Amino acid sequence: MPVYEYYCKACSQKFDAFKKLADYSEPQLHTCGEVAEKRLSLPMISVDYPAYQSPATGKWITGRKEHEEDLRRSNCRILEPGESAGFESKKKAEDAKFEASIDATVEGLFSECKGVINV
């Protein structure tokens, strides 16, 4: 049954009423006994999936279907429970190895240049 919003002018109160669609045009009485006027109100909208920007494609994703298509298109999948912790530790180890490689390269280049600069 739809929910309708009413306003009672006599008591200045808003209230909701559950009515059958067939009873839409019948007047609604407030608890004070006065006839209330029907008000237009915004319907409740339920979003199936919160919107976000895809980290893989950069596209704005606004629903579950787009989310699934984006995963398929970018050859990705949703991580299983507990899998993300393993992924994070693996990523940190790879990042540390990469940083060490960069540091070693910079140190090597610096030591080569150090002899040229001190001439």
Secondary structure by P-SEA (a helix, b strand, c coil): cbbbbbbbccccccbbbbbccccccbbbbccccbbbbbbbbbcbbbbcbbbbcccccccccccaaaaaaaaaaacbbbbccaaaaaaaaaaaaaaaaaaaaaaaaaaaaaaaaaaaaac
